Amino acid sequence: MNKFEIRTNKKKEAILQAALDLFRRNGFVNTNIKNIAALAKVSQVSIYNYFGSKNLLVKEAISSIMDDMIKTADEILSQPLSFHEKVKKALSLCSEDIGNLIEGFFSVAALEDPQMVQAIVDTLKDKKNQLYRKYIEFGKADACIDTSIPTETILNFLNAIDYTSNTTVNSDHNANNREDMLKLVLYGLLIHKELS
């Protein structure tokens, strides 16, 4: 990397960190590019040059806090576990851990901002779909997922039953619901008996 690239990367990192700090405290609506630029000690023009808009910046910032979890989920694929166990671990990571990360990272005020919540939801969906796609392709290659079903159809199915959006306050119920949904994902609705 030359000096220009190093300087550019440092600026981008400073912008992302400043954006995360401000979005976490103030939400999307109450954070503006001017505040981010001041905290990052860069010009507003630099932010627009690197990220294009506040909407794209918030998605990039949220994405950056999920990268470690996504890396962990990727590493699960190489563990010496059955495909079912890998899926269970990854889905647990995608539901409980990401939810806890978001709730722990953002302030109550930020999570009451509808635009901030929408940006989080959109980014989560994109990240989860990237991860789901890897697992689906791995499962197909490992003869654990029916190859006649298109990957996009499976993604649509998983998004339709996105069990992470359960709004019930009772955490025991949420855990039971997640387990039940996981059974449906892995084994379907019908009881499989040997045909005689």
PAGUMI-129209 format. One record per residue: residue in three letters; x, y, z of N, C-alpha, C in turn. Coordinates in pm, whole numbers, padded with zeros to 5 digits. Atoms other than C-alpha are relative to their C-alpha. Example, Ala and Ser with C-alpha at 12.3 -4.5 7.8 and 13.67 -1.06 7.14 Angstrom:
PAGUMI-129209
(atom ALA,(00089,-00119,00000),(01230,-00450,00780),(00090,00120,00000))
(atom SER,(-00082,-00119,-00006),(01367,-00106,00714),(-00077,00109,00073))
This chain:
PAGUMI-129209
(atom MET,(00084,-00118,00000),(00000,00000,00000),(00088,00125,00000))
(atom ASN,(-00078,-00124,00001),(00132,00344,-00087),(-00056,00097,00105))
(atom LYS,(00038,-00096,-00104),(00106,00651,00138),(-00141,00054,-00020))
(atom PHE,(00134,-00051,00029),(-00207,00779,-00037),(-00107,-00100,00046))
(atom GLU,(00097,00103,-00040),(-00390,00447,00019),(-00008,-00013,00152))
(atom ILE,(-00003,00007,-00146),(-00279,00436,00383),(-00078,00116,00060))
(atom ARG,(00069,-00120,-00049),(-00403,00793,00440),(-00152,-00012,-00026))
(atom THR,(00141,00018,00035),(-00733,00714,00262),(-00067,-00098,00096))
(atom ASN,(00056,00099,-00092),(-00790,00404,00476),(-00015,00055,00141))
(atom LYS,(00009,-00060,-00134),(-00717,00598,00796),(-00118,00096,00008))
(atom LYS,(00114,-00092,00003),(-00969,00865,00694),(-00132,-00077,00004))
(atom LYS,(00123,00080,00002),(-01233,00604,00615),(-00029,-00061,00137))
(atom GLU,(00017,00058,-00134),(-01176,00432,00950),(-00045,00106,00100))
(atom ALA,(00038,-00109,-00091),(-01200,00766,01133),(-00146,00040,-00024))
(atom ILE,(00139,-00035,00034),(-01525,00847,00950),(-00095,-00106,00053))
(atom LEU,(00086,00108,-00048),(-01674,00506,01027),(-00012,00000,00151))
(atom GLN,(00003,-00002,-00147),(-01578,00529,01394),(-00083,00118,00051))
(atom ALA,(00078,-00117,-00040),(-01719,00881,01425),(-00148,-00022,-00027))
(atom ALA,(00139,00027,00035),(-02037,00777,01246),(-00063,-00098,00098))
(atom LEU,(00052,00097,-00096),(-02079,00475,01472),(-00027,00064,00135))
(atom ASP,(00018,-00067,-00129),(-02031,00687,01783),(-00125,00087,00000))
(atom LEU,(00114,-00092,00006),(-02287,00945,01671),(-00131,-00073,-00027))
(atom PHE,(00123,00076,00026),(-02542,00700,01527),(-00042,-00076,00125))
(atom ARG,(00031,00077,-00121),(-02517,00490,01844),(-00068,00087,00104))
(atom ARG,(00055,-00090,-00102),(-02591,00789,02068),(-00127,00071,-00045))
(atom ASN,(00104,-00093,00043),(-02820,01003,01855),(-00101,-00056,-00099))
(atom GLY,(00087,00051,00106),(-02978,00780,01593),(00035,00062,-00134))
(atom PHE,(-00026,-00043,00137),(-02997,00853,01222),(-00042,00145,-00022))
(atom VAL,(00056,-00133,00027),(-03217,01163,01214),(00080,00110,00067))
(atom ASN,(-00070,-00103,-00077),(-03024,01353,01481),(00151,00002,-00023))
(atom THR,(-00142,-00003,00036),(-02684,01285,01325),(00010,00054,-00142))
(atom ASN,(-00019,-00051,00137),(-02566,01487,01028),(00146,-00012,-00042))
(atom ILE,(-00135,00014,00058),(-02265,01477,00800),(00097,00101,00061))
(atom LYS,(-00086,-00103,-00059),(-02131,01800,00951),(00056,-00048,00134))
(atom ASN,(-00045,00051,-00130),(-02116,01640,01300),(00101,-00113,-00017))
(atom ILE,(-00091,00113,00025),(-01952,01325,01164),(00136,00052,-00046))
(atom ALA,(-00125,-00058,00052),(-01693,01531,00973),(00081,00065,00112))
(atom ALA,(-00070,-00067,-00110),(-01611,01736,01283),(00064,-00101,00094))
(atom LEU,(-00054,00101,-00091),(-01567,01430,01504),(00114,-00080,-00063))
(atom ALA,(-00104,00076,00070),(-01360,01246,01241),(00118,00086,-00043))
(atom LYS,(-00103,-00096,00042),(-01156,01560,01168),(00032,-00014,-00149))
(atom VAL,(-00012,00004,00146),(-01220,01535,00794),(-00101,00099,-00057))
(atom SER,(00097,-00088,00063),(-01409,01748,00545),(-00128,-00078,-00032))
(atom GLN,(00126,00064,00040),(-01773,01679,00462),(00013,-00060,-00139))
(atom VAL,(-00021,00049,00137),(-01662,01636,00101),(00064,-00139,00002))
(atom SER,(-00064,00132,-00011),(-01440,01343,00206),(-00103,-00108,00030))
(atom ILE,(00103,00098,-00034),(-01740,01168,00358),(-00083,-00035,-00123))
(atom TYR,(00079,00025,00122),(-01944,01210,00040),(00083,-00074,-00105))
(atom ASN,(-00086,00069,00097),(-01647,01100,-00173),(00016,-00148,00032))
(atom TYR,(-00025,00139,-00040),(-01589,00781,00027),(-00128,-00083,00013))
(atom PHE,(00120,00077,-00032),(-01945,00685,00117),(-00124,00038,-00080))
(atom GLY,(00111,-00037,00088),(-02179,00873,-00118),(-00115,00073,00068))
(atom SER,(00113,-00063,-00068),(-02455,00956,00130),(-00004,-00046,00146))
(atom LYS,(00016,00038,-00139),(-02557,00938,00494),(-00062,-00140,00009))
(atom ASN,(00063,00132,00000),(-02776,00636,00414),(00103,-00111,-00023))
(atom LEU,(-00103,00101,00027),(-02483,00444,00266),(00102,-00008,00113))
(atom LEU,(-00095,-00003,-00112),(-02257,00552,00552),(-00055,-00078,00119))
(atom VAL,(00057,00071,-00116),(-02497,00421,00820),(00001,-00151,-00026))
(atom LYS,(-00002,00143,00030),(-02522,00086,00641),(00142,-00056,00011))
(atom GLU,(-00140,00044,-00009),(-02143,00061,00614),(00044,-00006,00147))
(atom ALA,(-00036,-00003,-00142),(-02106,00155,00983),(-00061,-00120,00073))
(atom ILE,(00067,00114,-00064),(-02361,-00105,01095),(00065,-00130,-00046))
(atom SER,(-00064,00119,00056),(-02203,-00362,00866),(00133,-00028,00068))
(atom SER,(-00133,00018,-00061),(-01863,-00303,01025),(-00008,-00062,00139))
(atom ILE,(00009,00059,-00134),(-01989,-00396,01374),(-00043,-00147,-00005))
(atom MET,(00042,00140,00014),(-02126,-00726,01241),(00106,-00088,-00063))
(atom ASP,(-00100,00076,00073),(-01814,-00832,01055),(00063,-00113,00081))
(atom ASP,(-00060,00106,-00082),(-01664,-01028,01347),(-00094,-00119,00014))
(atom MET,(00096,00108,-00012),(-01983,-01227,01390),(-00013,-00079,-00129))
(atom ILE,(00008,00066,00130),(-02003,-01301,01020),(00124,-00088,-00021))
(atom LYS,(-00125,00078,00011),(-01639,-01415,01031),(-00011,-00128,00084))
(atom THR,(00019,00117,-00086),(-01725,-01648,01321),(-00092,-00102,-00067))
(atom ALA,(00094,00090,00070),(-02019,-01791,01125),(00067,-00068,-00119))
(atom ASP,(-00076,00060,00111),(-01790,-01846,00827),(00092,-00111,00051))
(atom GLU,(-00092,00098,-00057),(-01543,-02031,01050),(-00071,-00128,00043))
(atom ILE,(00078,00117,-00040),(-01820,-02264,01170),(-00005,-00103,-00113))
(atom LEU,(00007,00091,00115),(-01835,-02409,00818),(00120,-00095,-00007))
(atom SER,(-00120,00085,00008),(-01481,-02546,00854),(00017,-00088,00125))
(atom GLN,(-00011,00082,-00121),(-01544,-02706,01196),(-00044,-00144,-00029))
(atom PRO,(00036,00141,00023),(-01567,-03087,01217),(-00133,-00037,00066))
(atom LEU,(00134,00024,-00052),(-01942,-03087,01287),(-00088,-00048,-00115))
(atom SER,(00097,00035,00104),(-02240,-03230,01104),(-00057,00131,-00056))
(atom PHE,(00058,-00120,00061),(-02410,-02987,00867),(-00112,00055,00088))
(atom HIS,(00109,-00045,-00088),(-02712,-02975,01103),(00055,00080,00118))
(atom GLU,(-00060,-00072,-00113),(-02490,-02871,01394),(00057,00135,-00044))
(atom LYS,(-00052,-00126,00053),(-02321,-02606,01180),(-00113,00100,-00019))
(atom VAL,(00116,-00088,00023),(-02661,-02465,01082),(-00055,00050,00133))
(atom LYS,(00051,-00041,-00131),(-02780,-02463,01444),(00086,00110,00061))
(atom LYS,(-00091,-00100,-00058),(-02471,-02274,01559),(-00009,00133,-00074))
(atom ALA,(00005,-00123,00080),(-02489,-02025,01272),(-00132,00074,00020))
(atom LEU,(00130,-00065,-00020),(-02862,-01959,01316),(-00010,00062,00139))
(atom SER,(-00003,-00057,-00134),(-02812,-01906,01688),(00079,00130,00000))
(atom LEU,(-00084,-00119,00013),(-02537,-01659,01608),(-00078,00113,-00067))
(atom CYS,(00073,-00100,00077),(-02761,-01480,01357),(-00123,00053,00073))
(atom SER,(00119,-00049,-00069),(-03054,-01451,01594),(00036,00064,00133))
(atom GLU,(-00027,-00050,-00134),(-02945,-01416,01955),(00116,00098,00004))
(atom ASP,(-00121,-00080,-00016),(-02594,-01280,01922),(-00007,00133,-00073))
(atom ILE,(00010,-00127,00073),(-02662,-01020,01653),(-00102,00090,00068))
(atom GLY,(00100,-00080,-00072),(-02976,-00907,01839),(00059,00063,00125))
(atom ASN,(-00064,-00053,-00121),(-02778,-00870,02162),(00103,00107,-00034))
(atom LEU,(-00099,-00098,00042),(-02501,-00685,01978),(-00066,00133,-00033))
(atom ILE,(00069,-00122,00039),(-02743,-00434,01828),(-00058,00070,00122))
(atom GLU,(00059,-00060,-00120),(-02930,-00379,02157),(00107,00055,00093))
(atom GLY,(-00107,-00045,-00088),(-02602,-00347,02347),(00079,00117,-00056))
(atom PHE,(-00083,-00102,00063),(-02437,-00117,02096),(-00072,00134,-00013))
(atom PHE,(00072,-00124,00026),(-02709,00138,02017),(-00080,00045,00122))
(atom SER,(00077,-00056,-00111),(-02874,00370,02269),(-00148,-00020,-00025))
(atom VAL,(00146,00008,00013),(-03247,00358,02338),(-00049,00105,-00098))
(atom ALA,(00041,-00108,00092),(-03280,00691,02157),(00026,-00038,-00145))
(atom ALA,(-00032,00041,00137),(-03108,00552,01849),(-00096,-00107,-00049))
(atom LEU,(00090,00109,00039),(-03331,00243,01849),(-00146,00044,-00007))
(atom GLU,(00135,-00054,00015),(-03641,00463,01872),(-00013,00080,-00129))
(atom ASP,(-00002,-00073,00127),(-03542,00635,01546),(-00038,-00097,-00112))
(atom PRO,(00045,00095,00103),(-03744,00460,01269),(00097,-00016,-00117))
(atom GLN,(-00095,00010,00111),(-03486,00542,01000),(00123,-00080,00040))
(atom MET,(-00116,00076,-00049),(-03205,00404,01214),(-00036,-00149,00007))
(atom VAL,(00044,00140,-00010),(-03402,00086,01285),(-00010,-00062,-00139))
(atom GLN,(00012,00053,00136),(-03478,00046,00913),(00137,-00027,-00061))
(atom ALA,(-00137,00021,00051),(-03109,00088,00826),(00061,-00125,00062))
(atom ILE,(-00051,00119,-00068),(-03020,-00177,01086),(-00064,-00126,-00059))
(atom VAL,(00072,00116,00054),(-03288,-00416,00958),(00048,-00034,-00141))
(atom ASP,(-00045,00023,00138),(-03183,-00370,00594),(00141,-00058,-00005))
(atom THR,(-00138,00047,-00002),(-02815,-00420,00674),(00008,-00143,00054))
(atom LEU,(00004,00136,-00055),(-02887,-00725,00891),(-00048,-00100,-00104))
(atom LYS,(00054,00092,00101),(-03094,-00880,00614),(00104,-00028,-00108))
(atom ASP,(-00105,00020,00101),(-02816,-00823,00359),(00110,-00092,00051))
(atom LYS,(-00109,00081,-00057),(-02551,-00970,00589),(-00045,-00144,00021))
(atom LYS,(00049,00135,-00024),(-02766,-01266,00689),(-00018,-00076,-00132))
(atom ASN,(00018,00067,00129),(-02852,-01340,00327),(00133,-00044,-00061))
(atom GLN,(-00133,00041,00048),(-02481,-01344,00236),(00043,-00129,00071))
(atom LEU,(-00038,00116,-00080),(-02423,-01590,00518),(-00087,-00121,-00035))
(atom TYR,(00091,00110,00036),(-02732,-01801,00439),(00040,-00060,-00134))
(atom ARG,(-00036,00047,00134),(-02623,-01822,00075),(00122,-00095,00009))
(atom LYS,(-00118,00087,-00016),(-02282,-01966,00181),(-00040,-00136,00057))
(atom TYR,(00042,00124,-00063),(-02450,-02223,00404),(-00084,-00086,-00095))
(atom ILE,(00083,00074,00096),(-02703,-02319,00137),(00088,-00069,-00103))
(atom GLU,(-00089,00058,00102),(-02431,-02372,-00123),(00085,-00112,00060))
(atom PHE,(-00077,00105,-00068),(-02222,-02569,00128),(-00088,-00123,00021))
(atom GLY,(00093,00111,-00022),(-02526,-02781,00217),(-00034,-00075,-00127))
(atom LYS,(00026,00066,00128),(-02600,-02849,-00147),(00121,-00084,-00043))
(atom ALA,(-00123,00071,00038),(-02238,-02948,-00214),(00022,-00124,00087))
(atom ASP,(-00017,00110,-00096),(-02246,-03174,00093),(-00119,-00097,-00004))
(atom ALA,(00119,00085,00017),(-02574,-03338,-00025),(-00094,00002,00121))
(atom CYS,(00090,-00015,-00114),(-02763,-03208,00280),(-00122,00086,-00036))
(atom ILE,(00110,-00085,00046),(-02986,-02962,00091),(-00034,-00041,-00143))
(atom ASP,(00051,00040,00132),(-03199,-03052,-00209),(00049,00097,-00108))
(atom THR,(-00057,-00086,00105),(-03014,-02920,-00514),(-00103,00042,-00105))
(atom SER,(00102,-00039,00098),(-03336,-02904,-00717),(-00073,00128,00040))
(atom ILE,(00064,-00124,-00046),(-03457,-02611,-00505),(00099,00114,-00020))
(atom PRO,(-00092,-00112,00023),(-03303,-02282,-00624),(00038,00070,00131))
(atom THR,(-00050,-00071,-00118),(-03093,-02096,-00368),(-00089,00120,00034))
(atom GLU,(00086,-00117,-00025),(-03312,-01786,-00410),(-00130,-00039,00068))
(atom THR,(00124,00048,-00063),(-03622,-01987,-00317),(00024,-00032,00147))
(atom ILE,(-00034,00031,-00139),(-03452,-02113,-00003),(00020,00128,00080))
(atom LEU,(-00018,-00129,-00068),(-03346,-01757,00085),(-00135,00066,00028))
(atom ASN,(00134,-00056,-00021),(-03705,-01639,00037),(-00072,-00070,00115))
(atom PHE,(00060,00078,-00109),(-03823,-01918,00267),(00057,00043,00135))
(atom LEU,(-00063,-00038,-00126),(-03571,-01829,00536),(-00039,00141,00043))
(atom ASN,(00041,-00136,-00032),(-03659,-01461,00515),(-00146,00006,00043))
(atom ALA,(00142,00001,-00035),(-04031,-01542,00534),(-00022,-00047,00143))
(atom ILE,(00018,00050,-00137),(-03986,-01728,00861),(00104,00058,00095))
(atom ASP,(-00108,-00059,-00080),(-03723,-01497,01002),(-00040,00007,00147))
(atom TYR,(00040,00015,-00139),(-03762,-01608,01359),(00069,00099,00093))
(atom THR,(-00066,-00097,-00087),(-03534,-01333,01489),(-00089,00121,00027))
(atom SER,(00084,-00118,-00017),(-03818,-01081,01458),(-00110,-00019,00102))
(atom ASN,(00103,00024,-00100),(-04025,-01233,01738),(00004,00111,00104))
(atom THR,(00005,-00116,-00090),(-04140,-00943,01955),(-00046,-00036,00141))
(atom THR,(00044,00040,-00132),(-04247,-01146,02258),(00105,00038,00104))
(atom VAL,(-00092,-00044,-00105),(-04097,-01012,02581),(00061,-00118,00075))
(atom ASN,(-00045,00116,-00076),(-04065,-01353,02750),(00115,-00071,-00071))
(atom SER,(-00118,00057,00066),(-03713,-01475,02672),(-00006,-00152,-00009))
(atom ASP,(00016,00145,00007),(-03800,-01838,02755),(-00085,-00038,-00121))
(atom HIS,(00086,00025,00116),(-04077,-01823,02496),(00079,00022,-00129))
(atom ASN,(-00082,-00027,00119),(-03836,-01667,02244),(00095,-00116,-00029))
(atom ALA,(-00094,00111,00019),(-03583,-01946,02301),(-00073,-00123,-00051))
(atom ASN,(00079,00114,00047),(-03852,-02213,02262),(-00046,00020,-00144))
(atom ASN,(00046,-00031,00136),(-03986,-02041,01951),(00114,-00018,-00100))
(atom ARG,(-00116,00016,00088),(-03636,-02030,01798),(00029,-00148,-00024))
(atom GLU,(-00024,00144,00013),(-03590,-02401,01869),(-00103,-00065,-00093))
(atom ASP,(00106,00056,00085),(-03926,-02483,01709),(00020,00040,-00146))
(atom MET,(-00023,-00046,00137),(-03849,-02271,01402),(00120,-00072,-00062))
(atom LEU,(-00117,00071,00050),(-03509,-02436,01371),(-00037,-00143,-00042))
(atom LYS,(00046,00134,00038),(-03676,-02779,01372),(-00074,00004,-00133))
(atom LEU,(00073,-00011,00126),(-03908,-02663,01095),(00095,00022,-00117))
(atom VAL,(-00096,-00026,00107),(-03615,-02531,00891),(00076,-00128,-00035))
(atom LEU,(-00083,00118,00024),(-03411,-02849,00934),(-00077,-00124,-00042))
(atom TYR,(00069,00127,00021),(-03677,-03117,00927),(-00137,00012,-00066))
(atom GLY,(00130,-00017,00063),(-03995,-02967,00783),(-00115,-00024,00097))
(atom LEU,(00122,00010,-00080),(-04350,-03004,00905),(-00045,-00144,00021))
(atom LEU,(00051,00137,-00005),(-04421,-03369,00833),(00097,-00093,00072))
(atom ILE,(-00082,00101,-00066),(-04298,-03662,01038),(00043,-00100,-00107))
(atom HIS,(-00052,00092,00102),(-04074,-03880,00822),(00007,-00141,00057))
(atom LYS,(-00004,00141,-00039),(-04141,-04251,00859),(00047,-00080,-00120))
(atom GLU,(-00046,00085,00110),(-03984,-04526,00657),(-00119,-00052,-00078))
(atom LEU,(00106,00053,00085),(-04198,-04626,00363),(00015,-00151,-00009))
(atom SER,(-00010,00146,00010),(-04285,-04995,00360),(-00057,-00051,-00130))
